[in-house]
Amino acid sequence: MGSVSLSNIRKSYGAVEVLHGINLDVADGEFTVLVGPSGCGKSTLLRSLAGLETISSGEITIDGKVVNKLHPKHRDIAMVFQNYALYPHMNVAENMGFSLKLAKVPRAEIEAKVRKAAEILDLTEMLGRKPAQLSGGQRQRVAMGRAIVRNPAVFLFDEPLSNLDAKLRVQMRSEIKELHQRLGTTIVYVTHDQIEAMTMADRIVVMKAGHVEQIGAPLELYDNPANVFVAGFIGSPAMNFLHATAKGGQCVLADGTALGPLPVPVAEGRSFTLGIRPEHFIIDQAAAPALVSLVEPTGAEIQFTAHLGGASVLVTTRDRITARVGDPIGLRVEPGRMHAFDAKTGQRIEG
């Protein structure tokens, strides 16, 4: 069992408060990802859970046991860091089993646990190698193996893929997700990369400036963002935001262009922020007029920037359009795919 509960967690450094009453419950076996920009407090929250930071107030429980005052080694957690922190003079097997050796676990038991972890991580042929003889991905797997042999209630990952190249990050994302499915252990994972969060998580916790902005399943956050921040952070390319006004049941842009029916009831004449994801535009020459300003073929898709309604928008399409810079183009939005946010608070306007 490895359920986690964080209740009203606050953390201050002197007069500066960096965590503002965080509440979060992680179910046993759940893969939860904390995501947000640098400085949002996600790593501080993870380190507080691990016991590496002392919280200012609040309560942390693991399997129903309050651990606020427990030393990290007594919290039944294992942590995988961004830097692998392997001992260069030890081989893979020795690195993986070192924590068990310190705990005076019998040698035969250590060897059995190391072999089992090596099989799970495809490291069996590398047990005799030193870290200098391994690739970055292999070193990260050794760091994961070192955590697995401890059989913790909760795994904590602090941006473990940040030091890897793009191709290897994709591979390691799959390996970590497969590892979670195989072991069924609770994972709390920190990243600033929303693609990692979307592809790996059961639930995502979006943070900003020490506050939780929204918690939910990846597609729930993508399809129904709670506010402008979440809408702009989750999704790549990011959502387009346009100034609009409700007129006659239509979303009317700054230059008077009517883009389509209001996504939710909005009072006549009320200004609001209209959100549209790049892939939800449809090219239709009979629709709202726009002007192409940049074309970027990516292979599977074509991205282009266009001036629409007095603003610049990014559009992605799988159609092999032949538009060039300066060409006129018509744009409309898939029905039900527009989002309305309050112009002042940034919060989603609900129907």
C-alpha positions as CSV (number, residue, x, y, z in Angstrom):
1,M,0.0,0.0,0.0
2,G,1.2,3.5,-0.8
3,S,-1.5,6.1,-0.5
4,V,-0.3,9.7,0.1
5,S,-2.2,12.6,1.6
6,L,-1.0,16.2,1.8
7,S,-3.1,18.5,3.9
8,N,-2.8,22.3,3.9
9,I,1.0,22.1,3.3
10,R,2.8,25.4,3.7
11,K,6.5,26.1,3.3
12,S,8.2,29.4,4.0
13,Y,11.8,30.5,3.7
14,G,11.8,33.4,6.2
15,A,9.1,35.8,5.1
16,V,8.7,34.3,1.7
17,E,6.0,31.6,1.4
18,V,6.6,29.2,-1.5
19,L,3.8,26.7,-0.8
20,H,0.4,28.1,-0.1
21,G,-1.7,25.5,1.6
22,I,-1.4,22.6,-0.8
23,N,-4.0,19.8,-0.5
24,L,-3.5,16.6,-2.5
25,D,-4.5,12.9,-2.2
26,V,-2.7,10.3,-4.2
27,A,-4.4,6.9,-4.3
28,D,-2.4,3.6,-3.8
29,G,-0.9,2.6,-7.1
30,E,-1.6,5.9,-8.8
31,F,0.9,7.7,-11.1
32,T,0.6,11.4,-10.2
33,V,2.6,14.1,-11.9
34,L,3.3,17.5,-10.5
35,V,3.9,19.9,-13.4
36,G,4.4,23.7,-13.7
37,P,7.0,26.3,-14.7
38,S,10.3,26.7,-12.9
39,G,9.8,28.2,-9.4
40,C,6.2,27.0,-9.0
41,G,7.0,24.9,-6.0
42,K,6.7,21.4,-7.4
43,S,10.2,20.2,-6.4
44,T,9.8,21.8,-3.0
45,L,6.5,19.9,-2.5
46,L,8.2,16.6,-3.6
47,R,11.2,17.2,-1.3
48,S,8.8,18.0,1.6
49,L,7.0,14.6,1.0
50,A,10.4,12.9,1.0
51,G,11.5,14.6,4.2
52,L,14.3,16.5,2.6
53,E,12.5,19.8,3.3
54,T,10.8,20.7,6.6
55,I,7.3,22.0,6.1
56,S,6.2,25.1,7.9
57,S,2.7,23.8,8.6
58,G,0.3,21.1,7.5
59,E,0.2,17.3,7.6
60,I,1.8,14.6,5.4
61,T,0.6,11.1,5.7
62,I,1.8,7.9,3.9
63,D,-0.6,5.0,4.3
64,G,-2.5,6.9,6.9
65,K,0.6,7.4,9.1
66,V,1.7,11.0,9.8
67,V,5.3,11.3,8.7
68,N,6.0,15.0,9.4
69,K,8.7,14.3,12.0
70,L,10.1,11.1,10.5
71,H,13.5,11.0,8.9
72,P,13.5,10.4,5.1
73,K,14.8,6.8,5.6
74,H,11.8,6.0,7.8
75,R,9.1,7.2,5.4
76,D,9.1,4.1,3.2
77,I,9.9,6.1,0.1
78,A,12.6,5.9,-2.6
79,M,13.6,8.9,-4.7
80,V,15.1,9.1,-8.2
81,F,16.8,12.5,-8.9
82,Q,17.6,14.4,-12.0
83,N,21.3,13.6,-11.6
84,Y,21.9,9.9,-11.2
85,A,24.2,10.2,-8.2
86,L,25.9,6.9,-8.8
87,Y,29.1,5.9,-7.1
88,P,31.7,5.9,-9.9
89,H,34.0,3.3,-8.2
90,M,31.1,0.8,-7.8
91,N,29.7,-1.4,-10.5
92,V,26.0,-1.5,-11.4
93,A,25.2,-4.3,-8.9
94,E,27.0,-2.6,-6.1
95,N,25.3,0.7,-6.8
96,M,21.8,-0.9,-6.9
97,G,22.4,-2.8,-3.7
98,F,24.3,-0.2,-1.7
99,S,21.3,1.0,0.4
100,L,20.5,-2.5,1.4
101,K,24.1,-3.2,2.4
102,L,23.9,-0.1,4.6
103,A,20.8,-1.5,6.2
104,K,22.7,-4.8,6.9
105,V,20.4,-6.9,4.7
106,P,21.9,-10.4,4.2
107,R,24.1,-10.6,1.1
108,A,22.1,-13.4,-0.5
109,E,18.9,-11.3,-0.2
110,I,20.7,-8.3,-1.7
111,E,21.9,-10.3,-4.7
112,A,18.4,-11.7,-5.3
113,K,16.8,-8.3,-5.2
114,V,19.4,-6.8,-7.4
115,R,19.0,-9.6,-10.0
116,K,15.2,-9.2,-10.0
117,A,15.5,-5.4,-10.5
118,A,18.1,-5.9,-13.2
119,E,15.7,-8.2,-15.1
120,I,12.9,-5.7,-14.8
121,L,15.1,-2.9,-16.2
122,D,17.0,-5.0,-18.7
123,L,20.3,-4.4,-16.9
124,T,21.3,-8.0,-16.3
125,E,24.2,-7.9,-18.8
126,M,25.5,-4.7,-17.3
127,L,25.7,-5.6,-13.6
128,G,29.5,-5.8,-13.7
129,R,30.0,-2.5,-15.5
130,K,31.0,0.9,-13.9
131,P,28.8,4.0,-14.4
132,A,31.4,5.5,-16.8
133,Q,30.8,2.5,-19.2
134,L,27.0,3.3,-19.4
135,S,24.9,5.6,-21.5
136,G,22.8,8.3,-19.9
137,G,19.6,6.2,-20.2
138,Q,21.4,3.1,-18.7
139,R,22.6,5.2,-15.7
140,Q,19.1,6.4,-15.1
141,R,17.8,2.8,-15.2
142,V,20.5,2.0,-12.6
143,A,19.2,4.8,-10.4
144,M,15.7,3.5,-10.8
145,G,16.9,0.0,-9.9
146,R,18.5,1.3,-6.8
147,A,15.0,2.5,-5.8
148,I,13.2,-0.7,-6.8
149,V,15.4,-3.0,-4.7
150,R,14.1,-1.1,-1.6
151,N,10.5,-2.1,-2.4
152,P,9.2,1.3,-1.1
153,A,5.5,2.2,-0.6
154,V,6.0,5.3,-2.8
155,F,8.5,6.2,-5.6
156,L,9.4,9.9,-6.0
157,F,10.9,11.1,-9.2
158,D,12.4,14.6,-9.5
159,E,12.7,15.6,-13.2
160,P,14.6,12.3,-13.9
161,L,14.8,12.8,-17.6
162,S,16.0,16.4,-17.8
163,N,19.6,15.5,-18.5
164,L,18.7,13.1,-21.4
165,D,18.5,14.0,-25.1
166,A,15.1,14.2,-26.8
167,K,15.1,10.7,-28.3
168,L,16.2,9.1,-25.1
169,R,13.6,11.0,-23.1
170,V,10.8,9.5,-25.2
171,Q,12.2,6.0,-24.7
172,M,12.6,6.5,-20.9
173,R,9.1,7.9,-20.7
174,S,7.8,4.6,-22.0
175,E,10.1,2.6,-19.8
176,I,8.9,4.4,-16.6
177,K,5.3,4.0,-17.6
178,E,5.8,0.3,-18.3
179,L,7.6,-0.1,-15.0
180,H,4.7,1.5,-13.1
181,Q,2.2,-0.8,-14.9
182,R,4.3,-3.8,-13.9
183,L,5.0,-2.9,-10.3
184,G,1.7,-1.1,-9.5
185,T,3.6,1.1,-7.0
186,T,2.5,4.6,-6.2
187,I,4.5,7.2,-8.1
188,V,4.7,11.0,-7.5
189,Y,6.7,12.5,-10.4
190,V,7.9,16.1,-10.9
191,T,8.5,17.6,-14.3
192,H,8.3,21.0,-16.1
193,D,7.6,19.2,-19.4
194,Q,3.8,19.0,-20.0
195,I,4.3,16.3,-22.7
196,E,5.9,14.0,-20.0
197,A,2.9,14.8,-17.8
198,M,0.3,14.1,-20.5
199,T,1.8,10.8,-21.7
200,M,2.7,9.3,-18.3
201,A,0.2,10.4,-15.6
202,D,-3.0,8.9,-14.3
203,R,-3.6,12.4,-12.8
204,I,-1.8,15.7,-13.3
205,V,-1.4,18.4,-10.7
206,V,-0.8,21.8,-12.4
207,M,1.0,24.3,-10.1
208,K,1.8,28.0,-10.3
209,A,3.6,30.1,-7.8
210,G,3.0,27.7,-4.9
211,H,-0.7,27.1,-5.6
212,V,-2.5,24.2,-7.3
213,E,-4.3,25.5,-10.3
214,Q,-6.1,22.2,-11.3
215,I,-6.0,18.5,-10.7
216,G,-7.3,16.0,-13.1
217,A,-6.7,13.3,-15.7
218,P,-4.6,14.4,-18.7
219,L,-7.4,14.7,-21.2
220,E,-9.7,16.3,-18.7
221,L,-7.2,19.1,-18.2
222,Y,-6.6,19.3,-22.0
223,D,-10.3,19.5,-22.9
224,N,-11.6,21.4,-19.9
225,P,-8.9,23.7,-18.4
226,A,-10.0,25.5,-15.3
227,N,-8.3,28.8,-16.3
228,V,-6.1,30.6,-18.8
229,F,-2.9,29.4,-17.1
230,V,-3.8,25.7,-17.4
231,A,-5.1,26.1,-20.9
232,G,-1.9,27.8,-22.0
233,F,0.4,25.4,-20.1
234,I,-1.2,22.1,-21.1
235,G,-0.9,21.4,-24.8
236,S,1.8,21.8,-27.4
237,P,1.6,24.0,-29.4
238,A,-0.2,26.1,-26.8
239,M,-3.7,27.3,-27.0
240,N,-4.5,30.6,-28.9
241,F,-6.1,33.3,-26.8
242,L,-8.2,36.1,-28.5
243,H,-10.0,39.1,-27.1
244,A,-13.7,38.6,-27.9
245,T,-17.1,40.1,-27.2
246,A,-20.5,38.5,-27.0
247,K,-22.8,40.0,-29.7
248,G,-26.0,38.3,-31.0
249,G,-24.9,34.9,-29.7
250,Q,-21.6,35.1,-31.6
251,C,-17.9,35.4,-30.6
252,V,-17.0,38.7,-32.2
253,L,-13.3,39.5,-32.4
254,A,-11.6,42.9,-31.9
255,D,-11.9,43.9,-35.6
256,G,-15.6,42.9,-35.8
257,T,-15.0,39.4,-37.2
258,A,-17.7,36.9,-36.1
259,L,-15.9,33.6,-35.5
260,G,-18.8,31.4,-34.4
261,P,-21.5,30.7,-31.8
262,L,-20.6,31.4,-28.1
263,P,-19.3,28.2,-26.5
264,V,-21.3,29.0,-23.3
265,P,-23.9,31.6,-22.5
266,V,-22.2,35.0,-22.1
267,A,-24.1,38.2,-21.4
268,E,-24.6,40.4,-24.4
269,G,-21.8,42.9,-24.8
270,R,-19.5,41.2,-22.3
271,S,-15.9,41.0,-23.2
272,F,-14.0,37.7,-22.5
273,T,-11.0,35.7,-23.5
274,L,-11.6,33.2,-26.3
275,G,-9.4,30.1,-26.3
276,I,-8.8,27.9,-29.4
277,R,-6.3,25.1,-29.7
278,P,-4.3,25.2,-33.0
279,E,-5.7,21.8,-34.2
280,H,-9.3,22.9,-33.8
281,F,-9.2,25.4,-36.6
282,I,-10.6,24.3,-39.9
283,I,-9.5,25.8,-43.2
284,D,-12.5,27.1,-45.0
285,Q,-12.2,29.8,-47.6
286,A,-15.9,30.8,-47.0
287,A,-15.2,31.4,-43.3
288,A,-13.5,34.2,-41.3
289,P,-10.8,35.9,-43.3
290,A,-7.2,35.6,-42.2
291,L,-3.8,36.3,-43.7
292,V,-0.9,33.8,-43.6
293,S,2.3,35.2,-42.0
294,L,4.4,32.1,-41.5
295,V,4.4,28.5,-42.7
296,E,6.2,25.7,-40.9
297,P,6.0,22.2,-42.3
298,T,6.8,19.6,-39.6
299,G,6.2,16.4,-41.6
300,A,3.1,14.9,-40.1
301,E,1.5,18.3,-39.8
302,I,1.9,21.8,-41.2
303,Q,1.9,24.7,-38.7
304,F,1.2,28.2,-39.9
305,T,0.7,31.5,-38.3
306,A,-2.1,33.8,-39.5
307,H,-3.5,37.2,-38.6
308,L,-7.2,36.7,-37.6
309,G,-9.5,39.3,-36.1
310,G,-6.6,41.7,-35.3
311,A,-4.5,39.1,-33.6
312,S,-2.0,36.4,-34.5
313,V,-3.0,32.7,-34.2
314,L,-1.2,29.4,-34.7
315,V,-3.0,26.8,-36.7
316,T,-2.0,23.1,-37.2
317,T,-3.4,20.9,-40.0
318,R,-2.6,17.5,-41.5
319,D,-3.8,18.8,-44.9
320,R,-1.1,19.5,-47.4
321,I,-2.0,23.2,-47.8
322,T,-0.1,25.2,-50.4
323,A,-0.6,28.6,-48.8
324,R,2.4,30.9,-48.7
325,V,3.2,34.0,-46.6
326,G,0.8,36.8,-47.6
327,D,-1.9,34.5,-48.9
328,P,-5.5,35.0,-47.7
329,I,-7.1,32.1,-46.0
330,G,-10.5,31.3,-44.3
331,L,-10.7,29.9,-40.8
332,R,-13.5,28.5,-38.7
333,V,-13.5,26.4,-35.5
334,E,-14.7,22.9,-35.0
335,P,-18.1,23.0,-33.2
336,G,-17.8,22.8,-29.4
337,R,-14.1,23.4,-29.5
338,M,-13.9,27.0,-28.3
339,H,-13.3,28.0,-24.7
340,A,-14.4,31.1,-22.8
341,F,-12.5,32.6,-19.9
342,D,-13.2,35.6,-17.8
343,A,-11.2,38.6,-19.1
344,K,-10.2,39.7,-15.6
345,T,-9.8,36.6,-13.5
346,G,-8.8,34.2,-16.2
347,Q,-11.2,31.5,-14.9
348,R,-13.2,29.4,-17.2
349,I,-16.8,30.6,-17.8
350,E,-19.1,27.7,-17.2
351,G,-22.4,27.2,-19.0
